[in-house]
Amino acid sequence: MDRGLLPSLILFILADLVTSSHPPEQSQATLQHDYCVLGAGPAGLQMGHFLSKSQRDYIILERNAGPGSFFNRYPRHRKLISINKIHTGRHNREFNLRHDWNSLLSDRADLLFQRVSSEFYPPADAYPHYLSMFVRELGLKVRYGVDVGRIRAANQSYILTDQRSTDYRCSVLLVATGLWVPHEVPFVGADLVEGYESISTNPDDYKNQAVLILGKGNSAFETAQSILGSASFVHMASRSPVRLAWQTHYVGDLRAVNNELIDTYQLKSLNGMVETRLESIAIARRKDSGRNRRREKKLYVMLQKFLDEPGGWNRSDVSPEQLPAHHIDNFSMRKPYDRVIRCLGFRFNFSIFDRSACPPNSPNTRGRLPQLTPWWEGPDTPGLFVLGTAAHSRDYRKSAGGFIHGFRYTVRAVHRLLERRHHSVPWPSTRLTLTQLHSWILKRVGEASGPYQMFEVLGDVILLRGAEVLYVEEFPLQALPQFSSLSGHEVSGHGLIVLVMQYGKKKIDFLGSGRAVTDWTKAWRSNFLHPVLYFYETLPTEKEMRLRPHGWPLPRPKAVHHMVEDFLTEWDRPVSHVQPLRRFLEHCVQTDLRDFYAETCFRLALTRRTPPLSCRHGYLQQRGLPRRSNMLPQHFPSIPLTPAAEDMAGTDIAAEASSYRIQAEASMTSGLKLEL
């Protein structure tokens, strides 16, 4: 053997041994878990808490070095518009969550966002700090630096491949990546436009500049507000007129904290807003003449219909004849702009999904979000759920599912569904006697935060079972036809009641004198958020759900009851709220639900074969309430029981079906007159 080849041969053998002992990354063993959560933002960490609490096998994968990385950059001007209301005057944790829009749900009473910020509109930098605290104190299993670039389905599971070619296999995939891909509308000259994701946030960089902002959402107005004092003028353009959150009741519309430009527009102080389809415009440069010749090229807004040669004209030097002002004397955007900024929001990242695992685009969000089932699962990808902001397609422009104070409850609903499906754990419920139902409903409408924030999306389902009821909290309303299979609870022949929080559907002047309804007999006309109860004898079908009246969260029921809107949102007034609710429940269950003192129950026990239900559950079981001298006298009931009810003596309470019915037509049928 040639001695010169020997060293080369030795090196080749050593290299082969090293390669054998350290196989390439693509041949590493696949890491397997029951649940994979993709993204360590607020939705992913919220699901991580529930999975950890249930002691499930899970892993949270995050491509960045810490949780909540979106908030390290957005919003660009570093001020959140999510309310951080600390001082409510109440010590009820559930009630306080109605006005805490940043905290995640946990069993820790002190693990709230107020520990990192006390500002009503807190700084954005505080949120990653809060999420880090949430991970640390709850011991969540998060793996950072894992950038998943491909997701595919295989053998009833999902395989996620990261940048190191490491595979993660899981039976259930929970996608909580949020929305971070900038949304762009294709039009000629789009390459001359700056993006919200990269613009300067220093107001001095806009001094004496004319600025056109594409978009009229919160990011657009946030940008406009930061430069109002520096720019010479600011114009805003979008397809639709500006929508104000205090008018639409949708938190994603323009919030008052960002709307200073509207004042300057309406008071005619240079700034303005126009409506136009962005696809119908073009952006072009044109050199200024005369004394402005030394300045940079200006940007002009063009209209496609005035371009003689679409696609062939020179965007760097348009002629005066091509400018809209040459054709339209009073064209709104005839002046040139120094900068055009795109602020059109964000979209879901579909690119990481293989065809076998990719959910379809949602038609009602113009392709920005994935289409999902009513329980936030891909329609053709069983076991793949979308959480958080990306799951907003189910309630887009209707409720708060795209925001932390809303999706923390939808994430909990998904977890409850998973517990039922994979671990045979039924949906959490509370068993009550029929006499407790009235008080329990009043408690829920007065403090529950889930139905309050996710109005018309999550509701409480009350299963009637004779003298008992099963109270199921925060079930997705659009999944009601699949209630039994998703929750693990059967509906009996006594029917069910669904409690929903909803707004009125009539368009009104929301600051006018007649904006609120105070008469409980006209509760069905309530305009602001208020509780509505729907009574069904059987579960609504999928067809009935599809054909429900426009604007209604549920199909027409057997009976409906609106609790009149309340200025304090407490719904605890005896005449306006408590008594009409009791009469409606009595109509549904065909039973007297009034409460009686022990003295009255004693008299009724001596004179009636079947005393009222509250007496049988109270006084006759040695739990009667004595009437004190300082209380108002308890009147003896004036409505006698029917002969049929008298004959029911000795029957089992659970099988009772008293024919008693209170005449309260306004509370029983008013909701059927809902104006649309």
C-alpha positions as CSV (number, residue, x, y, z in Angstrom):
1,M,0.0,0.0,0.0
2,D,1.2,3.4,-0.8
3,R,2.4,5.1,2.4
4,G,1.0,8.4,1.2
5,L,-2.5,6.9,1.3
6,L,-2.3,5.5,4.8
7,P,-2.9,8.8,6.7
8,S,-5.9,9.5,4.4
9,L,-7.3,6.0,5.0
10,I,-7.0,6.4,8.8
11,L,-8.8,9.8,8.8
12,F,-11.6,8.3,6.6
13,I,-12.1,5.4,9.1
14,L,-12.1,7.8,12.1
15,A,-14.6,10.0,10.4
16,D,-16.8,7.1,9.8
17,L,-16.6,6.0,13.4
18,V,-17.5,9.5,14.6
19,T,-20.5,9.6,12.3
20,S,-21.7,6.2,13.5
21,S,-21.5,7.2,17.2
22,H,-23.2,10.6,16.6
23,P,-26.0,10.1,14.0
24,P,-27.2,13.1,12.0
25,E,-30.0,15.1,13.6
26,Q,-32.6,14.0,11.0
27,S,-32.2,10.4,12.3
28,Q,-32.8,11.3,16.0
29,A,-35.6,9.5,17.8
30,T,-39.0,11.1,17.6
31,L,-40.2,12.7,20.8
32,Q,-43.7,11.6,21.6
33,H,-46.4,13.3,23.8
34,D,-50.1,13.0,24.2
35,Y,-50.6,16.7,23.8
36,C,-48.4,19.2,21.8
37,V,-49.1,22.9,22.4
38,L,-47.5,25.0,19.7
39,G,-46.8,28.5,21.0
40,A,-46.0,29.9,24.4
41,G,-48.2,32.9,24.2
42,P,-51.2,33.5,26.6
43,A,-53.4,30.9,24.9
44,G,-50.7,28.2,24.8
45,L,-49.7,28.8,28.5
46,Q,-53.4,28.9,29.5
47,M,-53.9,25.4,28.0
48,G,-50.6,24.3,29.6
49,H,-52.0,25.2,33.0
50,F,-55.1,23.1,32.4
51,L,-53.1,20.1,31.1
52,S,-50.7,20.4,34.0
53,K,-53.5,20.5,36.5
54,S,-55.0,17.4,35.0
55,Q,-51.6,15.7,35.0
56,R,-51.6,15.0,31.3
57,D,-48.5,14.2,29.2
58,Y,-47.9,17.5,27.3
59,I,-45.2,19.8,26.0
60,I,-45.3,23.5,24.9
61,L,-43.1,24.3,22.0
62,E,-41.9,27.9,21.5
63,R,-39.6,29.1,18.7
64,N,-38.3,32.1,20.7
65,A,-36.3,32.3,23.9
66,G,-39.2,33.3,26.1
67,P,-43.0,33.3,26.4
68,G,-45.2,36.0,24.8
69,S,-42.6,37.1,22.3
70,F,-45.3,38.8,20.2
71,F,-45.5,41.5,23.0
72,N,-41.8,42.2,22.7
73,R,-42.6,44.0,19.5
74,Y,-46.3,44.7,19.3
75,P,-48.1,46.9,19.7
76,R,-45.3,49.1,18.2
77,H,-46.0,52.1,20.3
78,R,-45.8,49.9,23.5
79,K,-49.2,50.6,25.1
80,L,-51.8,47.9,25.6
81,I,-55.5,48.7,25.2
82,S,-56.6,45.8,27.3
83,I,-58.2,47.0,30.5
84,N,-56.3,46.4,33.8
85,K,-59.1,47.4,36.3
86,I,-57.7,46.6,39.7
87,H,-60.0,48.6,42.0
88,T,-63.6,47.3,41.6
89,G,-64.8,47.7,45.2
90,R,-65.4,43.9,45.3
91,H,-63.4,41.0,46.6
92,N,-65.1,38.4,44.5
93,R,-62.4,36.9,42.2
94,E,-64.8,35.7,39.6
95,F,-66.5,39.1,39.3
96,N,-63.2,41.0,39.2
97,L,-62.1,38.9,36.2
98,R,-64.9,40.6,34.3
99,H,-62.8,43.8,34.4
100,D,-59.3,42.2,34.3
101,W,-58.6,41.7,30.6
102,N,-55.0,40.5,31.0
103,S,-54.8,37.8,33.7
104,L,-54.9,34.1,32.8
105,L,-57.0,31.6,34.7
106,S,-55.4,29.6,37.5
107,D,-56.0,28.3,41.0
108,R,-53.6,30.9,42.4
109,A,-55.5,33.9,43.7
110,D,-52.4,36.1,43.6
111,L,-51.2,35.1,40.1
112,L,-52.8,38.1,38.4
113,F,-51.5,40.7,36.0
114,Q,-51.8,43.4,38.6
115,R,-48.6,42.1,40.2
116,V,-46.6,43.5,37.2
117,S,-48.5,46.6,36.4
118,S,-51.1,48.8,38.1
119,E,-51.8,51.1,35.0
120,F,-55.2,51.0,33.5
121,Y,-53.7,50.7,30.0
122,P,-50.5,48.9,30.9
123,P,-47.2,49.0,29.0
124,A,-46.7,46.1,26.5
125,D,-43.3,45.2,28.1
126,A,-45.1,44.1,31.2
127,Y,-46.9,41.2,29.5
128,P,-43.9,38.9,28.7
129,H,-42.9,39.5,32.3
130,Y,-46.3,38.3,33.5
131,L,-46.2,35.3,31.3
132,S,-42.7,34.3,32.5
133,M,-44.0,34.6,36.0
134,F,-47.0,32.4,35.1
135,V,-44.7,29.7,33.6
136,R,-42.3,29.8,36.6
137,E,-44.8,29.7,39.4
138,L,-47.0,27.0,37.9
139,G,-44.0,24.9,36.7
140,L,-45.3,24.6,33.1
141,K,-43.4,22.4,30.6
142,V,-42.1,24.7,27.9
143,R,-39.3,24.0,25.5
144,Y,-37.9,27.2,23.9
145,G,-35.9,27.6,20.7
146,V,-38.1,25.1,18.8
147,D,-39.0,26.6,15.5
148,V,-41.6,24.2,13.9
149,G,-41.5,24.5,10.1
150,R,-43.7,21.6,9.1
151,I,-46.7,19.9,10.5
152,R,-48.2,16.7,8.9
153,A,-50.8,14.1,9.9
154,A,-49.8,10.4,10.1
155,N,-51.6,7.4,11.6
156,Q,-54.1,9.4,13.7
157,S,-51.4,11.7,15.1
158,Y,-49.5,14.8,14.1
159,I,-45.8,15.1,13.5
160,L,-44.1,18.5,14.0
161,T,-40.6,19.0,12.6
162,D,-38.4,21.8,13.8
163,Q,-35.4,23.5,12.4
164,R,-33.0,20.8,13.7
165,S,-35.1,18.1,11.9
166,T,-36.3,16.8,15.3
167,D,-39.8,15.3,15.2
168,Y,-42.5,15.7,17.8
169,R,-45.4,13.2,17.6
170,C,-48.6,13.9,19.5
171,S,-52.1,12.5,19.4
172,V,-53.6,16.0,20.0
173,L,-52.2,19.1,18.5
174,L,-53.2,22.5,20.0
175,V,-52.1,25.3,17.8
176,A,-51.7,28.6,19.7
177,T,-49.3,30.5,17.4
178,G,-51.5,33.6,17.3
179,L,-51.5,36.0,14.4
180,W,-48.1,37.5,13.5
181,V,-47.9,37.4,9.7
182,P,-48.6,40.9,8.4
183,H,-51.7,41.1,6.3
184,E,-51.1,42.6,2.9
185,V,-53.6,43.6,0.2
186,P,-52.2,43.3,-3.4
187,F,-52.2,46.5,-5.4
188,V,-49.8,48.2,-7.8
189,G,-47.1,50.0,-5.9
190,A,-47.4,48.0,-2.7
191,D,-43.6,47.7,-2.6
192,L,-43.4,51.5,-2.0
193,V,-45.4,51.1,1.2
194,E,-43.9,50.8,4.7
195,G,-45.3,48.1,7.0
196,Y,-46.5,48.6,10.5
197,E,-44.1,45.9,11.6
198,S,-41.1,47.9,10.5
199,I,-41.9,51.6,10.7
200,S,-40.1,54.1,13.0
201,T,-41.8,54.8,16.3
202,N,-40.0,58.0,16.8
203,P,-42.4,60.9,16.2
204,D,-39.5,63.2,15.2
205,D,-38.9,61.1,12.1
206,Y,-42.3,62.4,10.8
207,K,-41.8,66.1,11.3
208,N,-43.6,68.1,8.6
209,Q,-44.3,65.0,6.6
210,A,-47.6,64.1,4.8
211,V,-48.5,60.6,5.8
212,L,-51.2,58.2,4.4
213,I,-52.1,55.3,6.6
214,L,-53.8,52.3,5.0
215,G,-56.3,50.8,7.5
216,K,-58.6,52.1,10.2
217,G,-58.1,49.6,13.0
218,N,-56.4,50.1,16.3
219,S,-52.9,49.6,14.9
220,A,-53.6,52.3,12.3
221,F,-55.0,54.7,14.8
222,E,-52.3,53.9,17.3
223,T,-49.8,54.9,14.6
224,A,-51.7,58.0,13.6
225,Q,-52.0,59.2,17.2
226,S,-48.3,58.9,17.8
227,I,-47.5,61.3,14.9
228,L,-50.4,63.8,15.1
229,G,-48.2,66.4,16.6
230,S,-45.3,65.9,14.2
231,A,-46.8,65.2,10.7
232,S,-48.1,68.0,8.6
233,F,-51.2,66.0,8.0
234,V,-52.4,62.4,8.3
235,H,-54.9,60.7,6.1
236,M,-56.4,57.3,6.6
237,A,-57.9,55.0,3.9
238,S,-59.6,51.7,4.1
239,R,-62.5,49.7,2.6
240,S,-65.0,50.4,5.4
241,P,-65.8,53.4,7.5
242,V,-64.2,53.5,11.0
243,R,-66.1,51.3,13.5
244,L,-66.2,52.5,17.1
245,A,-66.0,49.8,19.8
246,W,-68.5,51.7,22.0
247,Q,-71.0,51.5,19.3
248,T,-70.4,47.9,18.0
249,H,-69.7,46.4,21.4
250,Y,-66.8,44.6,19.7
251,V,-63.5,45.1,21.5
252,G,-61.5,44.7,18.2
253,D,-63.0,47.9,16.7
254,L,-61.5,51.3,17.4
255,R,-61.1,52.0,21.1
256,A,-61.5,55.5,22.6
257,V,-58.0,55.5,23.8
258,N,-56.7,55.7,20.2
259,N,-59.3,57.9,18.5
260,E,-57.8,61.4,18.8
261,L,-57.5,61.7,15.0
262,I,-61.3,61.6,14.7
263,D,-61.5,64.8,16.7
264,T,-59.0,66.6,14.4
265,Y,-60.9,65.3,11.4
266,Q,-64.3,66.3,12.5
267,L,-63.0,69.7,13.7
268,K,-61.3,70.2,10.3
269,S,-57.7,70.4,11.5
270,L,-55.9,69.0,8.4
271,N,-56.3,65.3,9.1
272,G,-58.9,63.1,7.4
273,M,-60.4,59.7,6.6
274,V,-61.6,58.3,3.3
275,E,-63.1,55.0,2.1
276,T,-61.8,53.1,-0.9
277,R,-60.9,49.6,-1.9
278,L,-57.2,49.2,-1.7
279,E,-57.3,46.9,-4.7
280,S,-58.5,49.8,-6.9
281,I,-55.6,52.2,-6.1
282,A,-52.0,52.3,-7.0
283,I,-49.0,54.1,-5.4
284,A,-46.5,55.8,-7.7
285,R,-43.6,58.3,-7.4
286,R,-43.3,61.6,-9.2
287,K,-40.4,64.0,-9.0
288,D,-41.4,67.5,-7.7
289,S,-40.5,70.4,-9.8
290,G,-39.3,73.9,-8.9
291,R,-38.1,74.6,-5.4
292,N,-38.9,71.1,-4.1
293,R,-36.7,69.5,-6.8
294,R,-34.0,68.6,-4.3
295,R,-36.4,66.8,-2.0
296,E,-37.0,63.1,-2.2
297,K,-39.6,61.8,-4.7
298,K,-43.2,62.1,-3.5
299,L,-45.8,59.3,-3.4
300,Y,-49.1,59.8,-5.3
301,V,-52.3,57.8,-5.0
302,M,-53.5,56.7,-8.4
303,L,-56.7,55.1,-9.5
304,Q,-56.4,52.0,-11.6
305,K,-59.2,53.0,-14.0
306,F,-57.2,56.1,-15.1
307,L,-54.1,54.3,-16.1
308,D,-53.9,53.9,-19.8
309,E,-51.7,50.9,-19.8
310,P,-52.2,48.8,-16.7
311,G,-49.0,47.1,-15.8
312,G,-46.9,48.9,-18.4
313,W,-46.8,52.5,-17.0
314,N,-43.7,53.9,-15.3
315,R,-44.3,54.1,-11.5
316,S,-41.1,56.2,-11.0
317,D,-42.3,59.1,-13.1
318,V,-46.0,59.4,-13.7
319,S,-47.4,62.1,-16.0
320,P,-49.9,64.7,-14.8
321,E,-52.6,63.2,-17.1
322,Q,-52.4,60.0,-15.1
323,L,-53.1,61.6,-11.7
324,P,-56.7,61.4,-10.5
325,A,-56.8,65.1,-9.9
326,H,-56.6,65.6,-13.7
327,H,-59.9,63.7,-14.0
328,I,-61.6,64.5,-10.7
329,D,-61.2,68.2,-9.7
330,N,-62.0,67.6,-6.0
331,F,-60.1,64.3,-5.6
332,S,-59.6,63.8,-1.8
333,M,-56.1,62.4,-2.0
334,R,-54.8,64.7,-4.7
335,K,-51.8,66.0,-2.6
336,P,-48.6,63.9,-2.6
337,Y,-47.5,62.0,0.5
338,D,-44.0,61.6,1.9
339,R,-44.9,58.2,3.4
340,V,-47.6,55.6,3.0
341,I,-47.9,53.1,5.9
342,R,-49.7,49.8,5.8
343,C,-51.6,49.0,9.1
344,L,-53.9,46.2,8.0
345,G,-53.4,43.8,10.9
346,F,-52.1,40.2,10.9
347,R,-53.1,36.8,9.6
348,F,-52.6,33.1,10.6
349,N,-49.5,31.3,9.4
350,F,-50.8,28.5,7.1
351,S,-47.4,27.9,5.6
352,I,-46.2,25.4,8.3
353,F,-49.0,22.9,7.6
354,D,-48.7,20.0,5.2
355,R,-51.8,19.4,3.0
356,S,-52.7,16.5,5.3
357,A,-53.0,18.8,8.4
358,C,-53.9,22.2,7.1
359,P,-57.3,23.6,8.2
360,P,-59.2,25.5,5.5
361,N,-59.5,29.2,5.3
362,S,-62.5,30.8,7.0
363,P,-64.7,32.6,4.5
364,N,-66.0,35.2,7.0
365,T,-62.5,36.5,7.7
366,R,-61.3,36.9,4.1
367,G,-58.8,34.1,4.5
368,R,-57.0,35.5,7.6
369,L,-58.1,32.8,10.0
370,P,-58.6,29.1,9.8
371,Q,-62.1,27.6,9.6
372,L,-63.1,25.6,12.7
373,T,-65.9,23.6,14.2
374,P,-68.0,25.1,17.0
375,W,-65.6,23.4,19.4
376,W,-62.5,24.9,17.7
377,E,-61.3,21.8,16.0
378,G,-60.3,21.6,12.3
379,P,-63.3,20.3,10.3
380,D,-61.1,17.8,8.4
381,T,-58.3,17.3,10.9
382,P,-59.6,15.5,14.0
383,G,-57.4,16.1,17.0
384,L,-56.1,19.4,15.7
385,F,-57.4,22.4,17.7
386,V,-56.7,26.1,17.2
387,L,-56.6,28.2,20.3
388,G,-56.4,31.9,21.2
389,T,-56.5,34.8,18.7
390,A,-56.2,32.4,15.7
391,A,-59.5,30.7,16.8
392,H,-61.4,34.0,16.5
393,S,-63.1,32.9,13.2
394,R,-65.9,31.3,15.3
395,D,-66.9,34.7,16.8
396,Y,-65.2,37.2,14.4
397,R,-66.6,40.7,15.0
398,K,-69.2,39.3,17.4
399,S,-67.5,38.5,20.7
400,A,-64.2,38.6,22.5
401,G,-62.7,35.3,21.4
402,G,-59.7,37.0,19.7
403,F,-58.5,38.6,22.9
404,I,-57.1,37.4,26.1
405,H,-60.1,38.2,28.3
406,G,-62.2,36.1,25.9
407,F,-60.0,33.2,24.7
408,R,-58.9,32.2,28.2
409,Y,-62.5,30.8,28.6
410,T,-62.6,29.2,25.1
411,V,-59.3,27.5,25.9
412,R,-60.9,26.1,29.1
413,A,-63.8,24.9,27.1
414,V,-61.5,23.0,24.7
415,H,-59.7,21.4,27.6
416,R,-63.0,20.2,29.1
417,L,-63.9,18.7,25.7
418,L,-60.5,16.9,25.6
419,E,-61.0,15.6,29.1
420,R,-64.4,14.1,28.0
421,R,-63.2,12.7,24.7
422,H,-59.9,11.2,25.8
423,H,-60.2,10.5,29.5
424,S,-64.0,10.0,30.0
425,V,-64.2,13.0,32.4
426,P,-67.6,14.6,32.0
427,W,-68.0,18.3,31.6
428,P,-67.9,19.9,35.1
429,S,-71.4,20.4,36.5
430,T,-73.2,21.2,39.7
431,R,-76.2,19.2,41.0
432,L,-78.9,21.4,42.5
433,T,-82.4,20.9,43.9
434,L,-85.0,22.7,41.9
435,T,-85.5,25.2,44.7
436,Q,-81.8,26.2,44.5
437,L,-81.9,26.9,40.8
438,H,-83.4,30.4,41.1
439,S,-80.7,31.6,43.5
440,W,-77.9,29.9,41.5
441,I,-78.9,31.7,38.3
442,L,-78.9,35.0,40.1
443,K,-75.4,34.3,41.4
444,R,-74.1,33.4,37.9
445,V,-75.5,36.5,36.2
446,G,-74.2,38.6,38.9
447,E,-70.6,37.4,38.9
448,A,-69.7,34.9,36.2
449,S,-67.0,36.2,33.9
450,G,-66.9,33.5,31.2
451,P,-70.4,34.1,29.7
452,Y,-70.0,37.8,30.5
453,Q,-66.9,38.2,28.3
454,M,-67.8,35.5,25.7
455,F,-71.3,36.7,25.3
456,E,-73.4,34.8,22.7
457,V,-70.7,32.2,22.4
458,L,-70.5,30.5,25.8
459,G,-73.5,29.8,27.9
460,D,-74.7,27.9,30.9
461,V,-76.8,24.8,30.2
462,I,-79.4,23.8,32.8
463,L,-80.6,20.2,32.5
464,L,-84.0,19.8,34.1
465,R,-84.5,16.5,35.9
466,G,-87.7,16.7,37.9
467,A,-87.0,18.0,41.4
468,E,-83.2,18.2,40.6
469,V,-81.2,20.1,38.0
470,L,-77.7,19.6,36.6
471,Y,-76.0,23.0,36.0
472,V,-73.3,22.9,33.3
473,E,-71.3,26.0,33.0
474,E,-69.8,27.7,29.9
475,F,-70.7,25.3,27.1
476,P,-70.1,26.5,23.5
477,L,-73.6,27.5,22.2
478,Q,-73.1,26.6,18.6
479,A,-72.2,23.0,19.7
480,L,-75.5,22.6,21.5
481,P,-76.8,19.9,19.0
482,Q,-73.7,17.8,20.0
483,F,-74.2,18.6,23.8
484,S,-74.6,15.0,25.0
485,S,-71.5,13.6,23.2
486,L,-69.3,16.5,24.0
487,S,-70.2,17.0,27.6
488,G,-71.1,13.4,28.7
489,H,-74.5,14.6,30.1
490,E,-77.8,13.4,28.8
491,V,-80.9,15.6,28.3
492,S,-84.0,14.2,30.1
493,G,-87.6,14.5,29.0
494,H,-88.0,17.5,31.3
495,G,-86.0,19.7,28.8
496,L,-83.3,22.2,29.3
497,I,-82.7,26.0,29.9
498,V,-79.8,27.8,28.3
499,L,-78.5,31.0,30.0
500,V,-76.8,33.5,27.6
501,M,-75.5,37.0,27.9
502,Q,-76.3,39.1,24.9
503,Y,-76.8,42.6,23.5
504,G,-79.9,43.9,21.8
505,K,-80.0,43.8,18.0
506,K,-81.7,47.1,17.4
507,K,-79.6,50.0,16.1
508,I,-79.9,53.0,18.4
509,D,-78.2,56.2,19.4
510,F,-75.9,54.7,22.0
511,L,-75.5,58.1,23.7
512,G,-79.0,59.2,23.2
513,S,-81.6,59.7,25.9
514,G,-83.6,56.5,24.9
515,R,-80.6,54.2,24.8
516,A,-81.6,52.1,27.9
517,V,-84.7,50.1,28.9
518,T,-85.7,50.2,32.6
519,D,-89.2,48.7,32.5
520,W,-89.0,45.0,33.2
521,T,-92.2,44.3,31.2
522,K,-90.3,45.5,28.1
523,A,-87.1,43.6,28.9
524,W,-87.0,42.1,25.4
525,R,-86.2,45.5,24.1
526,S,-83.0,45.8,26.2
527,N,-80.1,47.2,24.1
528,F,-77.1,46.6,26.4
529,L,-75.6,43.4,27.8
530,H,-78.2,41.4,29.7
531,P,-79.1,37.8,30.6
532,V,-81.4,35.8,28.3
533,L,-82.8,32.4,29.2
534,Y,-84.0,30.0,26.4
535,F,-86.2,27.0,27.4
536,Y,-86.2,23.9,25.1
537,E,-88.2,20.7,25.5
538,T,-85.5,18.9,23.5
539,L,-82.0,19.7,22.2
540,P,-82.0,21.9,19.1
541,T,-80.9,20.1,16.0
542,E,-78.1,21.1,13.6
543,K,-80.7,22.2,11.1
544,E,-82.5,24.4,13.6
545,M,-79.2,25.9,14.5
546,R,-78.4,26.8,10.9
547,L,-81.9,28.2,10.4
548,R,-82.0,30.3,13.6
549,P,-83.3,33.9,13.2
550,H,-80.7,36.4,12.0
551,G,-78.6,37.7,14.9
552,W,-79.9,35.1,17.4
553,P,-77.3,33.0,19.1
554,L,-79.8,30.1,19.4
555,P,-82.9,28.8,17.6
556,R,-86.4,29.9,18.6
557,P,-87.2,28.2,22.0
558,K,-90.4,27.0,23.6
559,A,-90.2,30.0,25.9
560,V,-87.6,32.9,26.3
561,H,-87.0,35.3,29.1
562,H,-85.0,38.5,29.0
563,M,-83.8,40.0,32.3
564,V,-84.0,43.7,31.8
565,E,-80.7,45.5,31.3
566,D,-79.3,47.0,34.5
567,F,-77.1,50.2,34.8
568,L,-75.0,48.5,37.4
569,T,-74.9,45.1,35.7
570,E,-76.0,43.4,38.9
571,W,-79.5,42.0,38.1
572,D,-80.6,41.6,41.7
573,R,-83.6,43.9,42.0
574,P,-86.6,42.2,43.6
575,V,-89.3,43.6,41.2
576,S,-87.3,44.1,38.0
577,H,-85.1,40.9,38.1
578,V,-85.8,38.4,40.8
579,Q,-89.6,38.0,40.6
580,P,-89.8,37.8,36.8
581,L,-87.1,35.2,36.7
582,R,-88.8,33.1,39.3
583,R,-92.1,33.2,37.3
584,F,-90.3,32.2,34.1
585,L,-88.7,29.2,35.9
586,E,-92.1,28.2,37.3
587,H,-93.5,28.3,33.8
588,C,-90.7,26.0,32.6
589,V,-90.8,23.4,35.4
590,Q,-94.6,23.7,36.1
591,T,-93.9,24.0,39.8
592,D,-94.4,26.6,42.5
593,L,-90.8,27.8,43.4
594,R,-91.8,30.5,45.9
595,D,-90.0,30.3,49.3
596,F,-92.1,30.2,52.5
597,Y,-91.2,30.7,56.1
598,A,-91.6,27.8,58.5
599,E,-94.9,29.1,60.0
600,T,-96.5,29.2,56.5
601,C,-95.1,25.7,55.6
602,F,-96.6,24.4,58.9
603,R,-100.0,25.7,57.9
604,L,-99.7,24.3,54.4
605,A,-98.6,20.9,55.6
606,L,-101.7,20.7,57.7
607,T,-104.1,21.9,55.0
608,R,-102.6,20.6,51.8
609,R,-101.8,17.1,50.7
610,T,-98.7,18.4,48.7
611,P,-97.1,21.4,50.3
612,P,-94.9,23.6,48.0
613,L,-91.6,22.3,46.9
614,S,-89.6,24.8,49.1
615,C,-91.5,23.5,52.2
616,R,-90.7,19.9,51.4
617,H,-87.0,20.7,50.8
618,G,-86.8,23.0,53.8
619,Y,-89.3,22.9,56.6
620,L,-90.3,19.2,56.3
621,Q,-86.5,18.3,56.3
622,Q,-86.0,20.4,59.4
623,R,-84.4,23.2,57.5
624,G,-87.2,25.8,57.7
625,L,-86.6,29.5,58.0
626,P,-88.4,31.1,61.0
627,R,-90.1,34.4,60.4
628,R,-88.7,37.2,62.7
629,S,-90.7,40.0,64.1
630,N,-88.8,42.7,62.3
631,M,-89.5,41.1,58.9
632,L,-92.4,41.9,56.7
633,P,-95.3,39.4,57.3
634,Q,-95.3,36.4,55.0
635,H,-98.6,36.3,53.1
636,F,-100.4,33.0,52.8
637,P,-100.4,31.9,49.2
638,S,-103.5,33.1,47.3
639,I,-103.3,30.7,44.4
640,P,-104.7,27.3,45.3
641,L,-103.4,24.0,43.9
642,T,-105.5,22.3,41.3
643,P,-107.4,19.1,42.2
644,A,-104.9,17.2,40.0
645,A,-102.1,18.5,42.2
646,E,-104.0,17.6,45.4
647,D,-104.2,14.0,44.2
648,M,-100.4,13.7,43.9
649,A,-99.9,13.2,47.7
650,G,-97.3,10.5,48.4
651,T,-95.7,10.5,45.0
652,D,-91.9,10.7,44.6
653,I,-90.6,14.3,44.4
654,A,-88.3,13.5,41.5
655,A,-91.4,12.3,39.4
656,E,-93.5,15.3,40.3
657,A,-95.1,17.4,37.6
658,S,-97.4,19.8,39.3
659,S,-99.8,21.7,37.1
660,Y,-99.1,24.9,38.9
661,R,-98.4,27.8,36.6
662,I,-97.9,31.5,37.4
663,Q,-99.4,33.9,34.9
664,A,-96.5,36.1,33.9
665,E,-96.9,36.5,30.1
666,A,-94.5,39.4,29.7
667,S,-91.6,37.5,31.2
668,M,-92.5,34.2,29.4
669,T,-93.0,35.4,25.9
670,S,-91.4,38.8,25.6
671,G,-88.3,37.5,24.0
672,L,-90.2,36.2,21.0
673,K,-90.8,39.8,20.0
674,L,-87.1,40.6,19.7
675,E,-86.7,43.3,17.1
676,L,-84.0,42.8,14.5
